[in-house]
Amino acid sequence: MAKVQKIKGFADLFPEEAAKFTYMEAKAREVFSRYGFGELRTPILEKTELFQKSIGEDTDVVGKEMFSFPDRKNRSLTMRPEATAGVVRAFVESKTHQPGKISKFFTFGPMFRYERPQKGRQRQFHQLDVEIFGAPEAQADAELILMLRSFLNELGLTKLTIELNSLGCHECRPAYKQALIDYYKSKDKENFCEDCRRRMETNPLRVLDCKVPTCKELVQDAPVITDHLCPECETHFADVRAILDGAGAAYELNPRMVRGLDYYVRTCFEVASYDIGSQTAVAGGGRYDGLVKNLGGPDCPGTGFACGMERLALLMDEAELARPDFYLAVVDDEAANEAMLFAQQLREKGLSGEASYAGGSMKSRMRAANKSGARVCLILGGEELANNTVTVKYMDEERDQETLDRSLYLASL
């Protein structure tokens, strides 16, 4: 019988890789709680119209990449391609917003996009998503960026570049869009790729984000949004930069950076690494003040970011992941039962680790202890069983191994 294989673009995460995701999630809860954020969990499936209204029907995500299908009642459903739209939908539907109230949420989980699988991006991928509702101030944008930097530093990731831009607002962006259109008209339209020729009509800013070399060259001299900001947007952007400067957060201004989704206004940013090939962005976000209202809610400002967890995992090879406290090596079969009971006592003390189920050679047991990454190897054989002792080998320290009374060892923990 032919074996059933996994779907292209969907990955299995075995314990060694899954540990990185668990570590990221734990660090996210730890760091984000310091800033007053609470966890929100939203469904994987949403109505297709949610993403059409929020992301934009002319975006590549909606037009080319969504996993959409009719349900039994012929209603179009979509496996979420990103998290923000679902979080906004939940926020609107809960009717918890009040004037002057600020709501802070984070969530993480699988997202789905039908695109070419590549390093750090599968068709099922995982995002960590953070949102603030009710805060129009630049201080909220700056706080998000600083919190993101703290989170990445907690993961052991420090060789990162923050790129920053302002996309203007609904007042000043129309004039910039027209300036872009006029610029594109001065070029031979046929020299642009097919997607960009379509984007010129539907969303001129997205042409700036094209990765096709000829298109990138053609837009090098295009007008930049920061030359077209209204006074309010200029002040907002200056405040964001002032706070980042005051906190010592290095960043680069990138006036040609646009986000791939239609709902962004004013502040936008990306965090990049150049250690994982050409796909460098590991996190990004910005402000989306009109999205809540567009999805049927109040005129409530919003700002947030998302991290691609697969790409972060690629950078975490040298990061300090959670390690087991002990490996209990059984070297005589007769000690196996007692070892299992001793391991249970250690776990009840709050320690983590595993014990071999049967006896084996010291060489094979030490090999297993090294592979486990445990901080100490506890050895239990016939001699230790008879004397109610345990031999402790310190895996990371230049200390001689020692044999201790098991009861006293437990009492010392």
C-alpha positions in Angstrom: 0.0 0.0 0.0 1.4 3.4 -1.0 2.3 5.6 2.0 0.5 8.9 2.5 2.9 11.9 2.5 2.5 15.4 3.9 1.2 18.1 1.6 3.7 20.3 -0.2 4.5 23.4 1.9 3.4 21.9 5.2 6.1 20.9 7.7 6.3 18.5 10.6 8.0 20.0 13.6 9.7 17.3 15.7 10.8 18.0 19.3 14.1 19.6 18.5 12.5 22.2 16.2 9.2 22.5 18.2 11.3 23.4 21.2 12.2 26.7 19.5 8.6 27.6 19.0 7.7 26.7 22.6 10.6 28.9 23.7 9.4 31.8 21.6 5.9 31.5 22.9 7.1 31.4 26.5 9.3 34.5 26.0 6.5 36.3 24.2 4.2 35.8 27.2 6.9 36.9 29.6 8.0 40.0 27.7 4.6 41.2 26.4 3.0 40.9 29.9 5.5 43.5 31.1 3.9 46.0 28.7 0.3 45.2 29.7 -0.6 42.9 26.8 -3.0 39.9 27.2 -3.3 36.8 25.1 -6.2 36.4 22.6 -6.9 33.3 20.6 -8.8 33.6 17.4 -10.1 30.9 14.9 -8.1 29.6 12.0 -11.1 29.8 9.7 -12.8 33.1 8.9 -15.3 34.3 6.3 -13.5 35.2 3.1 -15.0 38.7 3.0 -13.1 39.6 6.2 -9.8 39.4 4.4 -11.2 41.0 1.2 -12.3 44.0 3.2 -9.2 44.3 5.4 -6.2 43.2 3.3 -7.6 44.5 0.0 -8.9 42.6 -3.0 -6.1 43.9 -5.2 -3.3 42.5 -3.0 -1.4 39.4 -3.9 -2.5 37.8 -0.6 -6.2 38.0 -1.5 -5.8 37.6 -5.3 -3.4 34.8 -5.4 -2.4 33.2 -2.1 -5.5 32.5 0.1 -6.8 29.0 0.9 -10.5 29.6 0.3 -13.3 27.1 -0.2 -17.1 26.8 0.1 -18.6 25.2 3.2 -21.6 22.9 3.1 -23.9 25.9 2.8 -21.8 27.3 0.0 -20.4 30.1 2.1 -16.9 31.1 1.2 -14.4 30.4 4.1 -10.7 31.1 4.2 -7.9 29.7 6.3 -6.4 32.9 7.8 -3.4 34.3 5.8 -2.5 36.7 8.6 -3.7 37.5 12.1 -4.6 41.1 12.3 -7.9 40.9 10.5 -9.1 38.2 12.8 -8.0 40.1 15.9 -9.8 43.2 14.7 -12.9 41.2 13.9 -12.9 39.7 17.4 -12.4 43.1 18.9 -15.3 44.6 17.0 -17.6 41.7 17.7 -16.9 41.7 21.4 -18.2 45.3 21.6 -15.7 46.0 24.4 -14.4 49.3 23.0 -15.0 52.4 25.0 -13.8 56.0 24.2 -10.4 56.5 25.8 -9.9 52.8 26.5 -6.7 51.2 25.2 -6.8 47.4 24.5 -3.6 45.4 24.1 -3.6 41.9 22.7 -1.1 39.3 21.4 -1.7 36.0 19.7 0.2 33.3 17.8 -0.5 30.3 15.7 -0.6 28.9 12.1 -1.3 31.0 9.1 -1.8 29.8 5.5 -0.8 31.2 2.1 -0.5 29.4 -1.2 2.9 30.5 -2.4 6.1 28.9 -3.5 7.7 27.2 -0.4 11.0 28.8 0.5 13.5 28.9 3.3 11.7 30.2 6.4 8.3 30.3 4.7 6.0 27.4 4.1 2.3 27.3 3.0 1.5 26.7 6.6 3.6 29.1 8.7 3.4 30.5 12.1 3.1 34.1 13.2 3.3 35.9 16.5 1.0 38.9 16.4 0.6 42.0 18.6 -2.1 44.7 18.4 -3.0 47.9 20.3 -6.4 49.5 19.9 -7.5 52.9 21.0 -4.1 54.7 21.0 -3.6 57.2 18.1 -0.4 58.5 19.6 3.1 58.1 18.2 4.1 56.8 21.7 2.2 53.6 21.0 4.1 52.9 17.8 7.4 53.5 19.5 6.5 51.3 22.4 5.7 48.5 20.0 9.0 48.7 18.3 10.9 48.8 21.6 8.9 45.9 22.9 9.7 43.9 19.7 13.4 44.7 20.1 13.3 43.5 23.7 11.5 40.3 22.7 14.1 39.6 20.0 16.9 40.3 22.4 15.4 37.9 24.9 15.6 35.2 22.2 19.3 35.9 21.9 18.9 37.8 18.6 20.8 41.1 18.5 22.3 41.3 15.0 19.1 42.9 13.6 18.3 46.0 11.5 15.1 48.1 12.1 13.9 49.8 9.0 11.4 52.7 9.5 9.1 54.7 7.3 5.8 56.7 7.3 3.1 56.0 4.8 1.2 59.2 5.5 -2.5 59.3 6.1 -5.7 59.5 4.2 -5.2 63.2 3.9 -1.8 63.4 2.5 -1.4 60.0 0.7 -3.7 60.8 -2.3 -1.3 63.6 -3.5 1.6 61.2 -3.1 -0.2 58.5 -5.1 -0.8 61.0 -7.9 2.9 61.9 -7.9 3.7 58.2 -8.2 1.3 57.8 -11.1 2.7 60.8 -12.9 6.2 59.3 -12.4 5.2 55.9 -13.7 3.6 57.6 -16.8 7.0 59.1 -17.6 8.4 55.6 -17.9 7.7 53.0 -20.6 5.0 50.9 -19.0 6.0 47.8 -20.9 9.3 47.7 -19.0 7.5 47.0 -15.7 6.4 43.4 -14.8 2.8 42.3 -15.4 2.0 42.6 -11.7 3.3 46.2 -11.5 1.4 47.3 -14.6 -1.7 46.1 -12.8 -0.6 47.7 -9.5 -0.2 51.1 -11.2 -3.9 51.2 -11.6 -5.0 49.6 -8.3 -2.3 50.5 -5.7 0.6 52.6 -7.0 2.5 52.2 -3.7 2.8 48.5 -4.1 5.0 49.0 -7.2 7.7 50.3 -4.8 7.7 46.9 -3.1 8.3 44.8 -6.2 11.3 42.4 -6.0 11.8 42.1 -9.8 15.2 43.7 -10.6 14.0 45.7 -13.6 11.1 47.2 -11.6 13.4 48.0 -8.6 15.7 49.9 -11.0 12.8 51.8 -12.6 11.5 53.1 -9.3 14.9 54.2 -7.9 14.2 57.9 -8.7 10.5 57.7 -7.8 9.1 60.3 -5.4 9.3 59.4 -1.7 6.3 59.6 0.7 8.3 61.4 3.4 8.4 64.5 1.0 4.6 64.5 0.9 3.6 64.1 4.6 1.1 66.5 6.1 2.1 68.4 9.2 0.3 66.0 11.5 2.1 63.0 9.9 5.4 64.8 10.1 5.0 65.4 13.8 3.8 61.8 14.4 6.8 60.4 12.6 9.2 62.8 14.4 7.9 61.7 17.8 8.4 58.0 16.9 12.0 58.7 15.9 12.7 60.8 19.0 11.6 58.0 21.4 13.6 55.4 19.5 16.6 57.7 19.6 16.2 58.4 23.3 16.0 54.6 24.0 19.2 54.0 22.0 17.3 51.8 19.4 19.3 52.0 16.2 17.2 52.1 13.0 17.5 53.0 9.3 15.0 55.2 7.4 13.7 53.5 4.3 11.4 55.9 2.5 10.6 53.3 -0.2 9.4 50.6 2.3 5.7 49.8 2.0 3.8 47.1 3.7 2.2 44.4 1.6 -1.3 44.9 3.0 -3.6 47.8 2.2 -4.6 48.9 5.7 -1.4 50.5 6.9 -1.1 54.3 7.5 1.6 56.5 9.0 4.3 54.4 10.9 5.5 51.2 9.2 8.6 49.2 10.1 10.4 45.9 9.4 13.0 44.1 11.4 15.5 42.3 9.1 18.4 39.9 9.4 21.0 39.3 6.7 22.0 35.8 8.0 19.3 33.7 6.3 19.6 34.5 2.6 17.6 36.9 0.4 14.4 36.7 2.5 15.5 38.9 5.3 12.4 40.2 7.0 11.7 38.5 10.3 9.1 40.9 11.7 7.1 43.9 10.6 4.1 46.1 11.3 2.7 49.5 11.6 -0.4 51.7 12.1 -3.8 50.9 10.6 -6.1 53.6 12.0 -9.0 53.0 9.6 -9.2 49.2 9.7 -11.5 48.8 12.8 -14.1 51.2 11.3 -13.8 49.5 7.9 -14.7 46.2 9.5 -17.9 47.6 11.1 -16.5 48.9 14.4 -16.0 52.3 15.9 -13.5 54.8 14.5 -10.8 53.3 16.7 -7.1 53.6 15.9 -4.9 50.6 15.8 -1.2 49.6 15.5 0.7 46.3 15.7 3.3 43.9 14.3 3.8 40.3 13.4 6.9 38.0 13.6 7.4 35.1 11.3 8.3 32.3 13.7 9.9 30.0 11.2 12.4 32.7 10.2 13.1 33.5 13.8 13.7 29.8 14.4 16.4 29.8 11.7 18.2 32.5 13.7 18.0 30.7 17.0 20.5 27.9 16.5 22.9 29.6 18.9 20.2 30.9 21.3 19.9 29.4 24.8 16.8 27.2 24.7 15.2 25.7 27.8 17.4 22.7 28.8 16.4 19.7 30.9 17.8 19.9 34.4 18.8 16.2 34.6 19.3 13.0 32.8 19.0 9.9 35.1 21.3 7.2 33.7 20.5 3.6 34.8 23.5 1.3 34.5 22.0 -1.8 36.1 18.6 -3.3 35.3 17.9 -3.8 39.0 18.0 -0.1 39.6 15.4 0.8 36.8 12.4 0.8 39.1 14.1 2.9 41.8 15.4 5.3 39.1 11.9 5.9 37.8 10.6 6.7 41.3 13.7 8.9 42.0 13.0 10.8 38.7 9.4 11.3 39.8 10.6 12.9 43.1 12.9 15.2 41.1 10.0 16.3 38.9 7.8 17.0 41.9 10.6 19.3 43.1 10.1 21.3 39.8 13.0 19.9 37.9 12.8 18.6 34.3 14.4 15.6 32.8 14.2 12.0 31.8 15.4 8.6 33.0 16.5 5.6 30.9 14.0 2.8 31.3 16.5 0.0 31.6 20.2 -0.5 32.4 22.9 -0.1 29.9 26.6 0.6 29.5 28.1 3.7 31.1 29.3 4.7 27.6 25.9 4.5 26.0 24.2 6.3 29.0 26.7 9.2 28.9 26.2 9.5 25.2 22.4 9.8 25.8 23.0 12.4 28.6 25.1 14.5 26.3 22.5 14.3 23.6 19.8 15.4 26.0 21.6 18.6 26.8 20.9 18.1 30.5 22.8 20.2 33.1 23.6 17.2 35.3 23.8 13.5 34.7 22.6 11.4 37.7 24.0 7.9 37.7 22.1 5.0 39.4 23.5 1.5 39.4 23.7 -1.5 41.8 26.2 0.2 44.2 24.1 3.4 44.4 20.9 1.3 44.8 22.4 -0.6 47.7 23.7 2.5 49.5 20.7 4.8 48.8 23.0 7.2 46.9 23.3 8.8 43.5 26.3 9.8 41.5 26.2 13.4 40.2 28.2 14.3 37.1 28.1 18.1 36.3 27.9 18.4 32.5 28.8 22.1 32.2 31.2 22.6 35.1 34.7 21.6 35.7 33.8 19.8 38.9 34.6 16.3 39.9 31.6 14.0 40.0 30.4 13.2 43.5 28.3 10.5 45.1 25.6 11.9 47.5 22.9 10.5 49.7 19.7 10.5 47.6 17.5 11.9 50.4 20.0 14.7 51.2 20.3 15.5 47.5 16.5 15.8 47.2 16.4 18.0 50.4 19.0 20.3 48.9 16.9 21.1 45.8 
